[in-house]
Amino acid sequence: MKRTHRTPEQWAKLFATFENSGTSQSNFAKTVGVNPAYFSIKYRASRASQDTPNTAPFIRATQKTPQATSQDFWVRYRNTELGLPMSVKPEWLASFVKALAE
């Protein structure tokens, strides 16, 4: 394949065309005359650079101190607490505890 230098804007346009094409990366790359492996590397790098902290796969979790009420009961196991209303059916609670034990 002939080597062609592309600007970041040209790559962005090429990636947008690929995303709208409905074809595989490999087929699209061959169609436009780009080495499929190189296209994949550039596409992956482009996608990674577009990720922002708001779209990261992980979020920060905070721990809240549970507020007990007279209508709740608590299941405590090691460092975990689960507050349940008194209206929980005993059968459901039994199956829940059994599932935790498995």
Secondary structure, DSSP 8 states (H G I E B T S, - for coil): -------HHHHHHHHHHHHHH-S-HHHHHHHHT--HHHHHHHHHHHHHHH--GGG-S------------TTEEEEEETTEEEEEETTS-HHHHHHHHHHHH-
